[in-house]
Amino acid sequence: MALFQEILVYIILFVAIAYIAKKFFLPKSLFTSKKDASKICGEKDCGCH
């Protein structure tokens, strides 16, 4: 049972660190598609408002 708990702790820790890295350290351009990148706010029907 203790081994199972350790594995769960490490998985949760990895997911938390990955989320923080994605949220704060990696550029948003890695996670936007080309379709979304072509929408520039201010143009007609940009869909951002």
Phi, psi and omega in degrees: 000324181293325179295317178300318179294320178296318179297316178298319179298316180292323177295314180296320178297317179298316180296319180295316179294320178296320179296315180296319178296316180295319185289319190246333190250332181270143180292146181293340180295340177288336188248006178254142178278165180295330179295317179288328182290335181285344178278114179252128182298133180114337176281167179294138176052048179285339176080011181264356179231000000 
